[in-house]
Amino acid sequence: MASEDTPAPLLLTRAQVREVDRRAIEELGIPGIVLMENAGINATDVVTGMLEARGGDAVAVVCGGGNNGGDGYVIARHLTNAGRRVVVFSAADPVGLSGDAATNHAVCRAMGVPVLRIDDERSLAEHAPKLASADVVVDALLGTGFEAERGLRPHAAAVVSAINAAGAAETGPLVLAVDVPSGLDCDTGVASDPTVRADATATFVALKRGFSAEPARALLGEVFVLGIGTPPALARRVAEGP
């Protein structure tokens, strides 16, 4: 519990996170791709710390089809530039990517970052065992937009199970969740079956409201709150309402 001298941590809902992004883009003029770049760069620092703790340099980045996957492609680029051994596992057909996520996927491919498709049952079965050989697995599958009441689609559930299986192996990798562990509802803290069990979570702008729920605390691991280049006062204004 926060003392009188220590303000309570800022907690944002999914709608408030979107509002921070909207105001940053529309009112401050920060392009969305810059926000994604800043998020990815800062999350890369967390991955680097996990690699150093592990004494390794192999990273598997599991990317979904939305902006969370876009963050993953940014992370993959910067880790590659730093000389790490990086493989991206694309859980969505890249043809369906759009906007900033599509741009960052294209840059990864142009750089020669290996991208393995795991967007169907056959390809997932073929490539999922490779996750266990990484030192760190980055979960960039689903983000704050996931709602537990809708549940995971079957293929997303299979990818989450593959991440968990890799992390549970005796010599398996550490797992970093980007923004929120995939399968966890950031508003309610309700965990779907399955949900990624993270060793650490790199969340952006502020803690999410659902993180304080008991089911969430067991899945988040160590939580790092990272900036995306927006003024801290913007998030506070959004949290306080109109």
Secondary structure, DSSP 8 states (H G I E B T S, - for coil): ---TTS----EE-HHHHHHHHHHHHHTS---HHHHHHHHHHHHHHHHHHHHHHHT--EEEEEE-SSHHHHHHHHHHHHHHHTT-EEEEEESS-GGG--HHHHHHHHHHHHHT--EEE--SHHHHHHHGGGGGGSSEEEEES--TT--GGG---HHHHHHHHHHHHHHHSTT--EEEEESS-TTB-TTT--B-SS----SEEEEESSEEGGGGSHHHHHHH-EEEEE--S--HHHHHHHHH--
